[in-house]
Each structure stands twice: as C-alpha cells, then as structure tokens.
Amino acid sequence: MGIFSKSVSSNGGGSGRACPDCGKVLWADSGELTGRYECHNDNCFGFRVYFDVDGMLLDPPTRAKNHGGGTCQWCQSSLSGGASYLPYEDGGNSHAYIVCPSCKQENIRDGFGADD
C-alpha cells in the first residue's frame, strides 16, 4: 500500500454518495463520527456536513430536530421517530422535549438539540 493510499484511508475519501444540495460526491472522514459526510465543493450552497440517519442524509439542524435518541422515561420504548420540540417551539414550553411515539408522553431533553 502506497503513501497516497494511506493518506486517503486515514483522512477519508469519496463515499460514492451525492451531496443532497449540490450533487457532488461526499467525502466520509474515517477519523470522525460514523455516518458523517462532508461536501468538499466550494460552490455548495448547503451546510456541507451531513449525517446518515437510517439511510437518509440530513444536515445538522434537521438531524438535531428529528433525532430521537434514547428511551422513553415512562414506557422504556425507543424515542426514535418521535416528534421533537425545541424550547418555546410549541408556544409555552421552556424546555426541549421528544414525544414518545408509543405512549405519547413528553420526554424532556437538556440543551438545544442535545442527545442525552
């Protein structure tokens, strides 16, 4: 294996997946989080960083809003796929929360889009 092969594998490489905003090939950084891709097109009009969530490429704000990690504190079901709300998004809530898709209870989340 040559020097070029080593640098490509350690620094990431073309993923074969297209950027959802500009269509250019995304790069997967092997040293970063699994499922994280970057667009190296200087003319890209999007966020240029995307995450694979269940096979879909999502930009950071969409991922934070739709990411429902963890389990419900009430029924212990997965919160994945539950509707999430940021502070004051639904009117009077002073905290972020995810509605459990199983029991419909609010699960409070600390921080802005935090996965805890």
N, C-alpha and C positions, 0 to 999 in steps of 0.2 A: 504494500500500500504506500503510495507516494505522499509527499508533503501536502499536495493540493487535496487529496482525498481526506487526509487527517483534518485539515482546516475546515473543509466543508462539513464533515461529520461532527466536529466539535462546535462549530459555530452555527449549525443548522443548514438547511438547504431548501431547494424548491420542493414544495409539498405536492404539487400536481393539482392543488385546489385553487380555484379562481377567487379573487377578491370580489366580494359582493357589491362593491361600489365602483371599481374601475375595470374589473375583469382580468387584470394581470395576475400572474402566478404568485401565490402567497408563499412566504418562507416560514418554515417551522424551526423555531430555535430549540435545539436539544438541551441547552442549559437552563431553559426557562420552564415555566409550568407546563404540564402535559396538556395538550389541546390548545395551546396558544400559538397564533399565527400572526405574522407581520407582512404588510404590503410595503415593498421597497420602491414603489413607483412614486417619484417626487411629484407627479401631477395628479395623484389620487385625491379625490375630493371628500373622502370618507375619514374615518377615525384612524385607519391604517394599522390597527391592532384588533384582532378578532379572536373569539374563543369558540371551540367546538362544544356545543351543548346538545346532546342527543342527536348528533349528525347535522345540526344546523350551525352556521357561522353567525355569531352575534357580536355586535360591538359592545364595548364596556357598559354604557348606560342601559342598553337593552338587556344585557346579561344580568346586571345588578337588579333591575326591576323584575325580571322573570325568573331569576334563580331562586329556587325554593329549597335550599339545602336543609338537612336536619330532619328531626322527627317532631311530631305534634306533642306538646306537653300534656295534652288531655287524653288522646287515644293512642299515642305512640305510632301512628301511621306516618308515612313519608310526607313531607311538605312539598315535595317536588311536584310542580304543576299547579300549586296553589296561587291564588291571586295575591300579589304583594302590594303594599301601600307605603309610601314614604310619609314622613311627618307632615301633617296638615293636607295631605293629598285628597282625602275624602271629606274634608271640612273641619272637623274638630279634633282629630287625633293628633296628639302631641308626640307620638312615637311611631316608629316604623313597625309594621306587622305583616304577617302572612296568614291568610285564611286557609285553614286545613281543608283540602279537597274532600276528606272523608267525613269529618264531624262538623265542619263549618265554624270552628272556634278560632278566634284571633290568637296568634302566637306572636308576642312582642319580640322585636329584634332591636338590639342595641346598635346605634350608629346609622349612618346614611348608607344604605345598600350593603351593609356588612353581612358577612356569612359567619354566624357564630354557632 
